[in-house]
Amino acid sequence: MPATTDTATSQAPAALQPLPAYFTKKDPLAEPPLEGGPKIYEVGEESVSSTRLLEELDINLELPQKRRQLEQVLTSNELTFGLDDRLGHLDARVQIPLVPNTKPISLPPFPTSPVKWEIMDKQMDKWIQLGIIEPSKSLWAALTFIVY
């Protein structure tokens, strides 16, 4: 006489097939980082010359008077745009209103690896050289986010 069993067979493996892609793909964060770390400032492949600024823009041809005014604004503010393989620059100071009697806030940096610190330091040195950021000895400090 065959033995009977009270054990139930699970139907879960059949219900979970096929597995979602996020279960079968390798975790990219688990792999060693690419040589050289994240990208730093790079000139785009389609660099625009300052002499071709107005030709590169698509301004409505049906508005001739407004078009001339807009072209005038664009050419008089040419340094604001990233042309001729350089970053754009607008010489402006920003005033940030504070709540009265606010004490300076200084946040510690995120914990990160020495390799990432080196990459961030190089990027910030490059931005200082380009005049994008400037060194500060302020009592105020915030976390650094480099976004690409």
HUGI-V147103 format. One record per residue. PSI is psi in whole degrees, 0 to 359 (999 if undefined). OMEGA is omega as a letter, one per 40 degrees, with the letter a starting at -180 (999 if undefined). D_FIRST is the distance of its C-alpha to the first C-alpha in Angstrom with 1 decimal. Layout:
PSI/OMEGA/D_FIRST
PSI/OMEGA/D_FIRST
//
This chain:
129/a/0.0
145/i/3.8
137/i/6.4
150/a/9.0
148/i/12.6
12/a/15.8
131/i/18.0
145/i/20.2
132/a/21.5
138/i/25.3
1/a/27.3
314/a/30.5
320/i/30.8
325/a/30.8
336/a/33.3
2/a/35.6
141/e/36.0
155/i/38.6
144/i/40.1
155/a/43.6
326/a/46.4
347/i/47.4
336/a/44.0
340/a/44.3
153/i/48.0
148/i/49.6
114/a/51.6
334/i/55.3
343/a/56.4
347/a/54.3
156/i/56.2
147/a/59.6
157/i/62.5
150/i/64.5
130/i/67.5
353/i/70.6
200/a/68.8
163/i/69.4
149/i/72.2
183/a/75.7
125/i/78.6
143/i/78.6
132/i/81.0
157/a/79.4
329/a/79.5
75/i/81.6
140/a/84.6
130/i/87.3
144/i/91.0
332/i/93.4
342/a/95.6
10/a/92.9
309/a/91.7
328/i/93.2
330/a/92.0
338/a/88.4
148/i/88.2
90/a/87.4
135/a/90.1
121/a/90.6
345/a/93.6
1/i/94.4
69/a/95.7
319/a/98.7
313/i/100.4
325/i/97.3
315/i/96.2
319/i/99.4
316/i/99.0
318/i/95.4
322/i/96.5
315/i/99.2
316/a/96.8
313/a/94.4
328/i/97.1
344/i/98.7
33/a/95.4
325/a/94.3
345/i/93.4
336/a/90.7
151/i/88.6
90/a/86.7
162/i/88.9
41/i/90.0
33/i/86.9
161/i/87.7
150/i/86.2
157/a/87.9
132/i/89.9
114/a/91.2
95/a/93.6
144/i/92.6
141/a/92.2
131/i/89.8
125/i/90.5
114/a/87.4
136/a/88.3
155/i/87.0
134/a/86.5
142/i/89.6
21/i/89.3
132/i/86.1
149/i/85.6
142/i/84.6
129/i/80.8
113/a/79.6
139/i/75.9
155/i/74.5
160/i/73.0
144/i/69.3
133/a/67.7
170/a/67.2
157/i/67.1
326/i/70.3
315/i/69.7
324/i/69.6
316/a/72.7
318/i/74.5
315/i/73.7
319/i/74.9
315/i/78.0
317/a/78.9
316/a/78.3
324/i/80.5
319/i/83.2
317/i/83.3
325/i/83.6
315/i/86.4
321/a/88.2
353/i/87.8
16/a/89.2
320/i/86.0
166/i/85.6
150/i/88.0
151/a/87.6
147/i/87.8
36/a/88.5
154/i/87.6
342/i/86.1
139/i/83.7
140/i/80.6
165/i/77.5
149/i/74.3
129/i/74.7
117/i/72.7
118/a/73.3
135/i/71.9
999/999/71.8
//
